[in-house]
């Protein structure tokens, strides 16, 4: 552990200061690290499980669409008349990249 030699002291509530140079403190820190890693893995499993269940219920996962289906049609119509991506983006309050992505997907 490289941080052992940098004068690091770890303070754990209800345990006091842990000096990473002492063998007992090192073991305790490794156990705390393992518990933290386990907890993170459990959180990830629960998140994936919840997302899977939501998908089965028909929920849409992810960011909401910035344009409605009607707006998508209007964007394509404006682009078909030769309107620039910048002007179309300003008209709908979205980025030029969004307009280009819609146009590319329709091609």
N, CA, C and O of each residue as an XYZ file, in Angstrom:
428
protein
N       0.845     -1.180      0.000
C       0.000      0.000      0.000
C       0.890      1.243      0.000
O       1.625      1.484      0.958
N       0.823      2.015     -1.056
C       1.703      3.171     -1.159
C       1.329      4.264     -0.172
O       2.205      4.999      0.283
N       0.053      4.392      0.171
C      -0.352      5.473      1.072
C       0.090      5.240      2.503
O       0.003      6.151      3.326
N       0.557      4.054      2.820
C       1.024      3.763      4.182
C       2.214      4.628      4.568
O       2.401      4.941      5.744
N       2.992      5.001      3.614
C       4.237      5.707      3.912
C       4.093      7.212      3.764
O       5.082      7.934      3.891
N       2.913      7.697      3.503
C       2.704      9.124      3.311
C       2.129      9.810      4.543
O       1.637     10.933      4.441
N       2.178      9.177      5.678
C       1.672      9.784      6.905
C       0.163      9.853      6.966
O      -0.398     10.715      7.643
N      -0.497      8.953      6.265
C      -1.961      8.948      6.229
C      -2.493      8.341      7.517
O      -1.996      7.319      7.990
N      -3.508      8.982      8.075
C      -4.225      8.424      9.213
C      -5.691      8.359      8.834
O      -6.246      9.338      8.337
N      -6.320      7.226      9.061
C      -7.724      7.052      8.743
C      -8.512      7.163     10.037
O      -8.199      6.497     11.024
N      -9.523      7.997     10.027
C     -10.364      8.154     11.211
C     -11.715      7.506     10.918
O     -12.428      7.916     10.002
N     -12.054      6.494     11.707
C     -13.325      5.798     11.582
C     -14.145      6.155     12.809
O     -13.695      5.992     13.943
N     -15.350      6.642     12.569
C     -16.211      7.001     13.689
C     -16.391      5.795     14.598
O     -16.557      4.677     14.112
N     -16.363      5.999     15.877
C     -16.510      4.972     16.912
C     -15.316      4.014     17.009
O     -15.323      3.106     17.841
N     -14.294      4.206     16.169
C     -13.105      3.365     16.259
C     -11.854      4.197     16.528
O     -10.841      3.669     16.988
N     -11.921      5.470     16.248
C     -10.751      6.329     16.429
C      -9.852      6.311     15.208
O     -10.271      5.932     14.115
N      -8.603      6.729     15.411
C      -7.641      6.804     14.310
C      -7.032      5.435     14.036
O      -6.727      4.677     14.957
N      -6.862      5.136     12.755
C      -6.215      3.896     12.344
C      -4.918      4.258     11.622
O      -4.942      4.978     10.624
N      -3.827      3.777     12.109
C      -2.533      4.008     11.469
C      -2.282      2.851     10.506
O      -2.114      1.715     10.949
N      -2.252      3.114      9.190
C      -2.127      2.029      8.225
C      -0.788      1.282      8.292
O      -0.593      0.305      7.569
N       0.131      1.729      9.147
C       1.399      1.010      9.293
C       1.274     -0.165     10.253
O       2.103     -1.074     10.225
N       0.248     -0.159     11.103
C       0.101     -1.263     12.061
C      -0.648     -2.420     11.387
O      -1.589     -2.189     10.628
N      -0.238     -3.648     11.661
C      -0.868     -4.809     11.026
C      -2.374     -4.912     11.327
O      -3.159     -5.235     10.436
N      -2.767     -4.645     12.550
C      -4.177     -4.736     12.904
C      -5.006     -3.703     12.137
O      -6.101     -4.008     11.665
N      -4.486     -2.495     12.018
C      -5.202     -1.449     11.274
C      -5.309     -1.812      9.802
O      -6.345     -1.577      9.181
N      -4.243     -2.385      9.233
C      -4.279     -2.781      7.824
C      -5.357     -3.829      7.586
O      -6.099     -3.752      6.606
N      -5.444     -4.803      8.477
C      -6.474     -5.837      8.340
C      -7.858     -5.211      8.426
O      -8.737     -5.535      7.628
N      -8.055     -4.327      9.378
C      -9.348     -3.678      9.544
C      -9.706     -2.866      8.304
O     -10.849     -2.903      7.850
N      -8.746     -2.138      7.757
C      -9.003     -1.348      6.554
C      -9.333     -2.246      5.365
O     -10.191     -1.910      4.550
N      -8.656     -3.383      5.266
C      -8.961     -4.311      4.169
C     -10.361     -4.895      4.321
O     -11.076     -5.060      3.332
N     -10.754     -5.206      5.544
C     -12.106     -5.721      5.778
C     -13.143     -4.651      5.442
O     -14.153     -4.943      4.803
N     -12.896     -3.418      5.868
C     -13.826     -2.329      5.545
C     -13.919     -2.130      4.039
O     -15.000     -1.879      3.507
N     -12.787     -2.243      3.353
C     -12.795     -2.128      1.894
C     -13.580     -3.246      1.242
O     -14.313     -3.016      0.280
N     -13.430     -4.457      1.758
C     -14.174     -5.596      1.215
C     -15.672     -5.429      1.438
O     -16.472     -5.743      0.557
N     -16.054     -4.935      2.614
C     -17.468     -4.702      2.898
C     -18.028     -3.624      1.969
O     -19.151     -3.750      1.481
N     -17.265     -2.583      1.727
C     -17.701     -1.521      0.814
C     -17.865     -2.069     -0.606
O     -18.822     -1.725     -1.300
N     -16.942     -2.909     -1.030
C     -17.034     -3.513     -2.362
C     -18.262     -4.422     -2.460
O     -18.964     -4.414     -3.472
N     -18.516     -5.195     -1.421
C     -19.694     -6.059     -1.388
C     -20.968     -5.226     -1.480
O     -21.868     -5.546     -2.256
N     -21.044     -4.169     -0.696
C     -22.234     -3.314     -0.709
C     -22.453     -2.713     -2.089
O     -23.588     -2.632     -2.557
N     -21.377     -2.291     -2.745
C     -21.491     -1.708     -4.087
C     -22.006     -2.754     -5.078
O     -22.822     -2.445     -5.946
N     -21.527     -3.993     -4.942
C     -22.000     -5.070     -5.818
C     -23.484     -5.346     -5.587
O     -24.230     -5.573     -6.540
N     -23.911     -5.327     -4.332
C     -25.324     -5.558     -4.030
C     -26.203     -4.447     -4.583
O     -27.295     -4.705     -5.089
N     -25.728     -3.216     -4.487
C     -26.477     -2.081     -5.045
C     -26.634     -2.260     -6.549
O     -27.715     -2.051     -7.098
N     -25.555     -2.645     -7.206
C     -25.592     -2.855     -8.657
C     -26.583     -3.962     -9.013
O     -27.371     -3.803     -9.945
N     -26.557     -5.072     -8.292
C     -27.489     -6.175     -8.557
C     -28.937     -5.726     -8.393
O     -29.794     -6.060     -9.211
N     -29.207     -4.965     -7.327
C     -30.582     -4.501     -7.104
C     -31.012     -3.530     -8.198
O     -32.167     -3.547     -8.625
N     -30.095     -2.689     -8.650
C     -30.415     -1.737     -9.713
C     -30.751     -2.466    -11.005
O     -31.751     -2.156    -11.652
N     -29.927     -3.426    -11.381
C     -30.171     -4.195    -12.606
C     -31.483     -4.963    -12.497
O     -32.258     -5.011    -13.452
N     -31.730     -5.558    -11.343
C     -32.968     -6.299    -11.131
C     -34.183     -5.384    -11.254
O     -35.179     -5.750    -11.878
N     -34.102     -4.212    -10.667
C     -35.204     -3.249    -10.745
C     -35.446     -2.769    -12.157
O     -36.594     -2.617    -12.575
N     -34.370     -2.528    -12.903
C     -34.522     -2.090    -14.295
C     -35.141     -3.196    -15.146
O     -35.973     -2.927    -16.012
N     -34.733     -4.438    -14.895
C     -35.294     -5.578    -15.631
C     -36.793     -5.694    -15.345
O     -37.587     -5.894    -16.264
N     -37.178     -5.571    -14.078
C     -38.596     -5.661    -13.702
C     -39.395     -4.512    -14.326
O     -40.523     -4.708    -14.778
N     -38.807     -3.322    -14.346
C     -39.503     -2.172    -14.941
C     -39.704     -2.388    -16.439
O     -40.758     -2.049    -16.977
N     -38.713     -2.942    -17.108
C     -38.849     -3.218    -18.544
C     -39.954     -4.235    -18.795
O     -40.717     -4.101    -19.752
N     -40.045     -5.248    -17.942
C     -41.094     -6.253    -18.101
C     -42.477     -5.645    -17.903
O     -43.452     -6.104    -18.497
N     -42.562     -4.612    -17.067
C     -43.847     -3.916    -16.864
C     -44.149     -2.964    -18.009
O     -45.240     -2.399    -18.083
N     -43.174     -2.785    -18.908
C     -43.396     -1.915    -20.056
C     -42.857     -0.509    -19.881
O     -43.095      0.347    -20.732
N     -42.144     -0.252    -18.810
C     -41.586      1.079    -18.587
C     -40.434      1.318    -19.552
O     -39.698      0.394    -19.898
N     -40.288      2.542    -19.973
C     -39.182      2.912    -20.835
C     -38.025      3.352    -19.949
O     -38.187      4.224    -19.096
N     -36.870      2.753    -20.150
C     -35.687      3.071    -19.358
C     -34.848      4.081    -20.129
O     -34.624      3.922    -21.329
N     -34.397      5.095    -19.457
C     -33.507      6.064    -20.103
C     -34.087      7.462    -20.105
O     -35.133      7.736    -19.518
N     -33.377      8.324    -20.781
C     -33.763      9.723    -20.863
C     -34.994      9.888    -21.744
O     -35.111      9.215    -22.768
N     -35.911     10.769    -21.364
C     -37.091     10.999    -22.198
C     -36.704     11.607    -23.545
O     -35.710     12.325    -23.653
N     -37.493     11.312    -24.555
C     -37.240     11.858    -25.891
C     -37.409     13.372    -25.869
O     -38.298     13.900    -25.200
N     -36.549     14.060    -26.605
C     -36.628     15.526    -26.622
C     -37.660     16.026    -27.626
O     -38.078     17.182    -27.563
N     -38.075     15.160    -28.556
C     -39.072     15.533    -29.556
C     -40.183     14.487    -29.589
O     -39.928     13.287    -29.489
N     -41.410     14.962    -29.729
C     -42.556     14.051    -29.853
C     -42.586     13.494    -31.278
O     -41.911     14.030    -32.158
N     -43.356     12.429    -31.521
C     -43.456     11.900    -32.886
C     -43.941     12.947    -33.900
O     -43.494     12.960    -35.047
N     -44.849     13.813    -33.472
C     -45.327     14.875    -34.382
C     -44.200     15.853    -34.709
O     -44.049     16.291    -35.850
N     -43.416     16.185    -33.688
C     -42.296     17.096    -33.911
C     -41.250     16.456    -34.817
O     -40.633     17.149    -35.626
N     -41.041     15.156    -34.696
C     -40.092     14.464    -35.572
C     -40.513     14.597    -37.030
O     -39.687     14.854    -37.905
N     -41.811     14.417    -37.281
C     -42.319     14.574    -38.645
C     -42.116     16.001    -39.139
O     -41.742     16.221    -40.291
N     -42.365     16.966    -38.261
C     -42.185     18.372    -38.645
C     -40.721     18.682    -38.922
O     -40.411     19.430    -39.849
N     -39.822     18.118    -38.132
C     -38.383     18.314    -38.359
C     -38.002     17.786    -39.734
O     -37.300     18.460    -40.487
N     -38.461     16.586    -40.063
C     -38.126     15.994    -41.361
C     -38.715     16.820    -42.503
O     -38.084     16.973    -43.549
N     -39.916     17.347    -42.307
C     -40.530     18.191    -43.339
C     -39.728     19.475    -43.535
O     -39.503     19.898    -44.669
N     -39.296     20.095    -42.439
C     -38.497     21.327    -42.543
C     -37.163     21.061    -43.235
O     -36.710     21.853    -44.062
N     -36.544     19.943    -42.888
C     -35.254     19.606    -43.499
C     -35.421     19.280    -44.981
O     -34.535     19.561    -45.789
N     -36.573     18.681    -45.337
C     -36.835     18.342    -46.739
C     -36.999     19.594    -47.597
O     -36.710     19.569    -48.794
N     -37.462     20.690    -46.989
C     -37.615     21.942    -47.731
C     -36.305     22.718    -47.817
O     -36.255     23.792    -48.417
N     -35.249     22.178    -47.221
C     -33.942     22.816    -47.326
C     -33.566     23.676    -46.126
O     -32.534     24.346    -46.143
N     -34.385     23.664    -45.098
C     -34.073     24.446    -43.897
C     -32.810     23.878    -43.239
O     -32.627     22.662    -43.179
N     -31.956     24.755    -42.756
C     -30.703     24.307    -42.133
C     -30.971     23.619    -40.797
O     -32.008     23.820    -40.165
N     -30.007     22.807    -40.393
C     -30.122     22.116    -39.106
C     -30.156     23.126    -37.969
O     -30.885     22.940    -36.995
N     -29.372     24.195    -38.084
C     -29.326     25.214    -37.029
C     -30.676     25.907    -36.875
O     -31.150     26.104    -35.756
N     -31.295     26.277    -37.995
C     -32.590     26.963    -37.932
C     -33.671     26.015    -37.395
O     -34.523     26.413    -36.601
N     -33.620     24.782    -37.836
C     -34.598     23.800    -37.357
C     -34.428     23.563    -35.856
O     -35.409     23.457    -35.120
N     -33.184     23.482    -35.418
C     -32.909     23.276    -33.994
C     -33.442     24.442    -33.171
O     -34.044     24.240    -32.116
N     -33.221     25.664    -33.655
C     -33.732     26.837    -32.935
C     -35.257     26.814    -32.852
O     -35.836     27.182    -31.830
N     -35.897     26.384    -33.926
C     -37.362     26.358    -33.968
C     -37.937     25.382    -32.942
O     -39.021     25.610    -32.405
N     -37.209     24.293    -32.671
C     -37.720     23.279    -31.745
C     -37.047     23.327    -30.375
O     -37.418     22.572    -29.477
N     -36.074     24.200    -30.211
C     -35.415     24.326    -28.912
C     -34.552     23.132    -28.544
O     -34.454     22.766    -27.373
N     -33.926     22.525    -29.546
C     -33.030     21.394    -29.308
C     -31.689     21.695    -29.968
O     -31.525     22.726    -30.622
N     -30.738     20.790    -29.791
C     -29.416     21.002    -30.380
C     -29.410     20.614    -31.857
O     -30.260     19.858    -32.327
N     -28.426     21.153    -32.569
C     -28.257     20.785    -33.975
C     -27.978     19.295    -34.103
O     -28.425     18.652    -35.053
N     -27.247     18.756    -33.155
C     -26.924     17.329    -33.191
C     -28.193     16.486    -33.136
O     -28.277     15.449    -33.794
N     -29.179     16.920    -32.358
C     -30.446     16.195    -32.291
C     -31.123     16.197    -33.656
O     -31.642     15.172    -34.097
N     -31.118     17.330    -34.315
C     -31.742     17.447    -35.650
C     -31.008     16.559    -36.639
O     -31.639     15.859    -37.432
N     -29.680     16.580    -36.600
C     -28.903     15.739    -37.517
C     -29.164     14.262    -37.254
O     -29.273     13.467    -38.188
N     -29.262     13.900    -35.978
C     -29.521     12.495    -35.612
C     -30.893     12.052    -36.160
O     -31.029     10.943    -36.676
N     -31.890     12.913    -36.046
C     -33.225     12.595    -36.574
C     -33.159     12.435    -38.082
O     -33.742     11.504    -38.639
N     -32.453     13.335    -38.741
C     -32.347     13.284    -40.208
C     -31.609     12.026    -40.652
O     -32.007     11.374    -41.617
N     -30.528     11.685    -39.941
C     -29.758     10.493    -40.303
C     -30.571      9.229    -40.077
O     -30.491      8.294    -40.873
N     -31.344      9.187    -39.015
C     -32.151      7.996    -38.721
C     -33.240      7.792    -39.772
O     -33.633      6.658    -40.046
N     -33.728      8.882    -40.360
C     -34.787      8.793    -41.355
C     -34.239      8.383    -42.722
O     -34.994      7.913    -43.573
N     -32.955      8.553    -42.936
C     -32.360      8.232    -44.247
C     -32.227      6.756    -44.453
O     -31.747      6.319    -45.499
